[in-house]
Amino acid sequence: MSIKTMTKADFKLFWPTFSRIVSDQETYAYDPNINFEDGYKLWCAPPKRAFIYERDGVVCGSYYITPNAKGPGAHICNCGYMVAPSCRGRGIAQSLYEHSLSIAKEHGFKAMIFNNVVATNVVAVYLWKKMGFQTIGTIPKAYLHKSLGYVDCYIMHKEL
């Protein structure tokens, strides 16, 4: 297993996972028709830092970390995580989270927040609760799920 800083060449290898997850319209509020360049900027452009997870030469997932706000709010970070469908159920999301937690602490962040966790994404909600996140708010019908229609989103927070 290897988690390293993502390059544009790495994002090209990650692109099939990214584009599939976005086009599935189940977890990320990104344009389902996003192109490669816009996807790269969205996931990797500063101030974001993106990382890639590889196992046995296979790109299994990625995450980004970024300040959630600027100025007086820059001490709280936000992260996004994606795991390739073929690699799910192997603890990869948890490994990505643990890596991001280390990076967050290393950069002096005091808390981590997820602004838009789709409530029907039960695997993610379960993992974040298991990792100590609290749901601090619910945004009613905030996400247009491809098959379920409008569903709630959670704001989840954890002090570091």
PyMOL commands that set and color helices and strands:
alter all, ss='L'
color gray80, all
select helices_A, chain A and resi 8-24+36-44+71-73+85-87+92-106+122-130
alter helices_A, ss='H'
color red, helices_A
select strands_A, chain A and resi 2-5+49-55+58-67+76-83+111-118+134-145+149-159
alter strands_A, ss='S'
color yellow, strands_A
deselect
rebuild
show_as cartoon
